[in-house]
Amino acid sequence: MAVPSTVTIKDMSGVFVLNKTQSQSVQSLLKMQGVGFIIRQAVQYSTITVTVKHYTGEDGKVHLDQKQVSTGGITNEDLRKLDWEWNEVDNFIWGKVRGRNRVAKASELDDDFLKQGWSQDCVEDGVIETVSESLASGWVATQIFGFADVDGQRKQVRRVVGRKGDKIERVMQVYDWKA
């Protein structure tokens, strides 16, 4: 289902479901990141639902909290502050990582794959850029969140570029609006 025009980079709150038909496989990226076989299989064969809560916290910073749940019962939470400050976390899937997050203009991004295809509101208002670095296995992933026209419908899109040594993986994921 198409994402309503009222859901923007300024408030991405809602429930989204990964559209596997319109998305590219993340298997190579997850393997490069050291994600185990069982979790990779769960991602490949189950429905992934993401609940996003986008708000300004008591700290005055903009937060983007996500809870991902697979039909296989695997749950992962990402609690982000859009302040471009480094934060370290111990993540269930990726282990010890540090990351930073912000709203950025797509034109300022350093990879053409990450810059392309965004809706006009994202061109004007920006996209959400997250950079995550593994503290244990040496990969770096840049993920861009925004909205784009996919097969004639407005969808939430995430473009990811993962790097580990000389290896680079690029993946686009498409999410349908649920609520």
C-alpha positions in Angstrom: 0.0 0.0 0.0 1.2 3.5 -0.8 2.6 5.7 2.0 0.3 8.7 2.7 1.7 12.1 1.7 1.4 13.2 5.4 4.2 10.8 6.3 7.4 12.7 5.6 11.0 13.0 6.7 9.7 15.4 9.4 7.5 12.6 10.8 8.1 9.0 9.7 5.9 7.5 12.4 3.9 4.5 11.3 4.0 0.8 10.6 5.7 -0.5 7.4 6.0 -3.9 5.9 9.0 -5.0 3.8 7.9 -5.5 0.2 10.1 -8.4 -0.9 8.9 -8.3 -4.5 10.1 -4.7 -4.9 13.2 -5.0 -2.7 16.6 -6.4 -3.4 18.0 -9.3 -1.4 20.0 -8.3 1.6 21.6 -11.8 2.0 25.1 -10.8 0.7 25.1 -7.7 2.8 24.1 -9.5 6.0 26.7 -12.3 5.3 29.4 -9.6 4.9 28.3 -8.1 8.2 28.7 -11.5 9.9 25.0 -12.1 10.6 24.4 -15.8 11.3 22.8 -18.2 8.9 19.6 -18.7 11.0 18.9 -14.9 11.2 19.6 -14.5 7.5 17.1 -17.3 6.7 14.5 -15.7 9.0 15.0 -12.4 7.1 14.7 -14.2 3.7 11.6 -16.2 4.4 9.5 -14.2 6.9 7.5 -11.0 6.7 9.4 -8.1 8.3 7.2 -5.4 10.0 8.8 -2.2 11.2 7.2 0.2 13.6 8.7 3.7 13.5 8.3 6.3 16.2 9.6 9.7 15.2 9.5 12.4 17.9 11.3 15.1 19.8 12.5 13.8 23.2 12.8 15.5 26.5 16.4 16.0 25.7 15.3 18.3 22.8 16.7 16.0 20.2 14.8 14.3 17.4 14.5 10.6 17.8 13.8 7.8 15.3 13.0 4.6 17.1 12.4 1.4 15.1 11.2 -2.0 16.2 11.6 -4.7 13.6 9.7 -8.0 14.0 9.8 -11.0 11.7 7.1 -13.6 11.5 9.8 -16.0 12.8 9.7 -14.0 16.0 13.1 -12.3 15.7 12.9 -8.7 17.1 15.4 -6.0 16.8 15.3 -2.4 18.0 17.2 0.6 16.7 16.9 3.7 18.8 18.4 6.7 17.0 19.0 10.4 17.7 19.2 12.6 14.6 22.1 14.7 16.1 25.1 13.3 14.1 26.8 12.4 17.4 28.5 9.0 17.7 26.7 6.5 20.0 27.8 2.9 20.8 25.3 0.1 21.3 25.3 -3.6 21.7 22.8 -4.8 19.0 21.2 -8.2 19.1 21.9 -8.9 15.4 25.1 -6.9 14.6 26.9 -7.0 18.0 28.9 -3.9 19.2 28.4 -1.0 16.8 28.7 2.7 16.9 26.6 4.9 14.8 25.4 8.4 14.0 22.3 9.8 12.3 21.0 13.0 10.8 18.8 14.6 8.2 20.9 15.4 5.1 20.4 16.6 1.6 20.6 13.7 -0.9 22.8 15.9 -3.1 25.4 16.0 -0.3 25.8 12.2 -0.1 29.1 10.7 -1.3 27.7 7.7 -3.3 25.6 8.0 -6.4 23.5 5.0 -5.4 22.5 6.7 -2.2 21.6 10.0 -4.0 19.2 8.7 -6.6 15.4 8.2 -6.9 14.0 10.2 -4.0 10.6 11.9 -4.1 10.4 15.7 -4.4 9.6 16.2 -0.7 12.9 14.3 0.1 14.9 16.4 -2.4 13.5 19.5 -0.6 13.4 18.4 3.0 16.3 15.9 3.0 16.7 12.2 3.8 17.7 10.4 6.9 21.3 9.3 6.8 22.6 6.7 9.3 26.2 5.5 9.5 26.9 2.3 11.5 30.4 0.8 12.1 31.0 -2.6 13.6 33.4 -2.4 16.5 34.2 -6.2 16.1 34.1 -7.2 12.5 35.2 -4.1 10.5 32.2 -3.3 8.3 30.7 0.2 7.7 27.1 0.6 6.5 25.5 3.9 5.3 21.7 3.7 5.2 19.5 6.4 3.7 15.8 6.5 4.6 13.3 8.4 2.5 10.4 8.1 0.1 10.3 7.3 -3.6 7.9 6.4 -6.4 8.0 2.6 -6.9 5.8 1.2 -9.6 3.6 4.2 -9.4 3.1 4.3 -5.7 4.8 6.3 -2.9 6.8 3.9 -0.8 9.3 4.2 2.1 12.7 3.3 0.6 16.0 2.5 2.3 19.2 2.5 0.3 22.2 0.8 2.0 25.9 0.8 1.0 27.9 -1.7 3.1 31.7 -1.8 3.0 34.2 -4.2 4.5 37.7 -4.0 3.2 37.5 -4.0 -0.6 34.0 -5.5 -0.7 31.0 -3.2 -1.3 27.3 -4.2 -1.2 24.5 -1.9 -2.4 20.9 -2.8 -1.6 17.6 -1.0 -2.0 14.7 -2.1 0.3 11.0 -1.0 -0.3 8.4 -0.8 2.5 4.6 -0.7 2.1 2.5 1.4 4.4 0.4 -0.6 6.9 -0.8 1.9 9.4 
